[in-house]
Structures are given as structure tokens and as C-alpha cells.
Amino acid sequence: MSVPAIDVRGLQKTYRRAFGRRGHEALRGVDLTVPEGCAFGLIGPNGAGKTTFIKSILGIVQPTAGTVRVLGGSPEDPRIRARIGYLPERLHLPGAWTALAFLNTVARLKGLPADRAQSQRLLERVGLTAVEGRRIGGYSKGMRQRLGLAAALLGAPSLLVLDEPTDGIDPLGRMEVRGILQEEVRRGTTLFLNSHLLAETERVCDRVAILANGRVLREGRLEELARPRPRWTLRFAPGLDEAALVAAGFQRGNTEGLYHLEAEDPRVLNAALDKARGAGALLVELTRAGQDLESVLTSTLGEAA
Ligand SMILES: Nc1ncnc2c1ncn2[C@@H]1O[C@H](COP(=O)(O)OP(=O)(O)OP(=O)(O)O)[C@@H](O)[C@H]1O
């Protein structure tokens, strides 16, 4: 069996406060396993603990309790760190430098040879070739993000950890970034993505975890979490016997003639329909509701509240 890319048990992080005041519990006992080679999305509301989780698995933040294994080793181990590409939420870039000089320096810090051709290839990949000789200080937010992504991709990492990678990037650029991430996953890289753009997570990731208030509320394969909910919406012709429909198991909708039924088994739907028709109802429209990641997130947060 392959070693998980990330394996976290009982992870807790309490940020201390001054003068002995009670600290803030950002993570309250998180267990999470990210299989090797998967594209994993971490989602959740502001302040859920997502960045704290990312910083903990990278050894930037010291957990209060729990264990963290990354690529089969400790995040403190320089050999493990060298195999991780990280794009932080807040990028600090040297404004006076050019993109090329920056990438060459990051390469050296990662223990890689400063290979100008490789840096140029990466800048081309993220769409920065036209500005590679310009000072970073004059870059737009989206250009800075692209440069951060290029730096994370240096050395073909085994694990890519990206905190809001498309923040500030225009819609076309987002598509390009998505393409790059998908290429990386095809190459065998494990991707760990924190993004508020749920459509992006849905398109790129095959597993998702929902974090709220420092706890994982749900985790699993995207198709299992966001599979179509067995909820049928029916529209009946006017003049029906409402009480008979409710007695048959339908719930009233918000407009006249509209009803809902939650049923996994289509036989339950058909039995209810038989009763409705027996009471003279005429079905004119039937749809099965799907569930996207946004509705999974809102219903999960709603249940937890
Ligand atoms: N250095 C710190 N010191 C004290 N509290 C912190 C620190 N960093 C984060 N927190 C607190 O920990 C909680 C989790 O923050 P974190 O940044 O991990 O959340 P997040 O899910 O990444 O949020 P967002 O989606 O807004 O970026 C928040 O309440 C935040 O205020």
C-alpha cells in the first residue's frame, strides 16, 4: 500500500494570547488522510482553520497536539520539504527583483541548481514570459500569484500545497491555472488545494474535506459527497386535491402545483405517484435535483449550526 501524501491525527492548534487570556482554538482535533496522487480540496468558511491546517502540515505552525506525517516523513525534515511546492495565502515577493532572479533564488534555497532555462520554461507555463525581465514591484496581483505558482512548481514537487492559488487571477487566467494543476495531477503530483472558489475545487479535485470551526465536518470522494440528492420535484396540473397529495407523502413547494419528494428508491416515488393519480392529480413535470459542492457546503454548515 502506498504511503499517504498527508496523514494527520488529532491535530490541535491553539494560538496563545497575551496576559494569560484563553487562547484561540483554531484546530480542535483534526484527523485527515490525503492519499498519494489525489487532488484534494479543503473548503470551509472564513476562520475555519484552513490556513492554520496548511501551515501545520508544512511545519510553519507548531501544533499544540497531534501528529503530522507528510510524504511519509516529518514536515520538519529538509528532504521532505524539498519535495513540497507551496503557494502561501499571502505572498511576500521582493519588489526590486525580476521574476527570473526570484525563481533562481528560490531554486537555490530549495537546493536545486539555478537553471535559467527551467525558470524560463516555468514562467512561460504560468504566462509571464512577456514580463520576466520586469521588476516584480510593478506586477499586478494576478501576475504575482502566477509567479508564486511558478515558484511552487520549481523542482517538480511530489506534493503541491496551494492556498487560494487563483486569488486575483482573471477568469481566463484561472482556466490556465486549472490546466496547469490538472497536468501536475496527471504527472502524479498530489495536490492539496484551499480555495473559496467552489467551482474551481469541484473541477480540479477528486476528494474534498469541509472544515468549520477547527473540525472536519465531512470528507470523502467528491462524487460521493456531491452526488445527486434523491429529491424529486413535481409539478401537477391545477385543481388537485392538496390533502391527498400530502397524504401520499409529497411536501408542498413554494408555488401552486409544486411538490417535492425525497426518495432514494424510484419505487417509493412511483407508489406515491399512483396514490396521487388515484386522487385525480395530473403530473405535468418531473425533475431530479442535483447537488453541487456549494449546496453540500451550505447544508453541512447548516446541520452543524
Ligand atoms: N497567528 C495567529 N494568532 C492568533 N490567531 C490566529 C492566528 N492565525 C489565525 N488565527 C485565528 O485562527 C482561526 C483560523 O484562522 P485561519 O487563517 O486558519 O482560517 P481560514 O480558514 O484559513 O480562514 P480564511 O478562509 O478567512 O483565510 C481564526 O479565528 C483566526 O483569527
The ligand as a MOL file (V3000), in Angstrom:
LIG
                    3D

  0  0  0     0  0            999 V3000
M  V30 BEGIN CTAB
M  V30 COUNTS 31 33 0 0 0
M  V30 BEGIN ATOM
M  V30 1 N -1.2420 33.9560 14.2070 0
M  V30 2 C -2.4510 33.9030 14.7430 0
M  V30 3 N -2.6640 34.3200 16.0050 0
M  V30 4 C -3.8770 34.2650 16.5950 0
M  V30 5 N -4.9880 33.7710 15.9780 0
M  V30 6 C -4.8370 33.3380 14.7070 0
M  V30 7 C -3.5760 33.3910 14.0240 0
M  V30 8 N -3.7490 32.8690 12.7770 0
M  V30 9 C -5.0530 32.5310 12.6820 0
M  V30 10 N -5.7070 32.8130 13.8340 0
M  V30 11 C -7.1240 32.5580 14.1160 0
M  V30 12 O -7.3740 31.1790 13.9050 0
M  V30 13 C -8.6280 30.9820 13.2540 0
M  V30 14 C -8.4020 30.2210 11.9630 0
M  V30 15 O -7.6880 31.0530 11.0650 0
M  V30 16 P -7.2260 30.5350 9.6280 0
M  V30 17 O -6.4720 31.6590 8.9760 0
M  V30 18 O -6.5410 29.2380 9.7850 0
M  V30 19 O -8.6450 30.3220 8.9220 0
M  V30 20 P -9.0120 30.1120 7.3960 0
M  V30 21 O -9.9830 29.0060 7.3540 0
M  V30 22 O -7.7680 29.9810 6.5780 0
M  V30 23 O -9.7330 31.4970 7.0660 0
M  V30 24 P -9.8660 32.3140 5.6890 0
M  V30 25 O -10.7420 31.4800 4.7990 0
M  V30 26 O -10.5350 33.5700 6.1370 0
M  V30 27 O -8.4880 32.5380 5.1350 0
M  V30 28 C -9.2200 32.3820 13.0420 0
M  V30 29 O -10.1260 32.6360 14.0880 0
M  V30 30 C -8.0240 33.3070 13.1390 0
M  V30 31 O -8.4000 34.5680 13.6480 0
M  V30 END ATOM
M  V30 BEGIN BOND
M  V30 1 1 1 2
M  V30 2 1 2 3
M  V30 3 2 2 7
M  V30 4 2 3 4
M  V30 5 1 4 5
M  V30 6 2 5 6
M  V30 7 1 6 7
M  V30 8 1 6 10
M  V30 9 1 7 8
M  V30 10 2 8 9
M  V30 11 1 9 10
M  V30 12 1 10 11
M  V30 13 1 11 12
M  V30 14 1 11 30
M  V30 15 1 12 13
M  V30 16 1 13 14
M  V30 17 1 13 28
M  V30 18 1 14 15
M  V30 19 1 15 16
M  V30 20 2 16 17
M  V30 21 1 16 18
M  V30 22 1 16 19
M  V30 23 1 19 20
M  V30 24 2 20 21
M  V30 25 1 20 22
M  V30 26 1 20 23
M  V30 27 1 23 24
M  V30 28 2 24 25
M  V30 29 1 24 26
M  V30 30 1 24 27
M  V30 31 1 28 29
M  V30 32 1 28 30
M  V30 33 1 30 31
M  V30 END BOND
M  V30 END CTAB
M  END
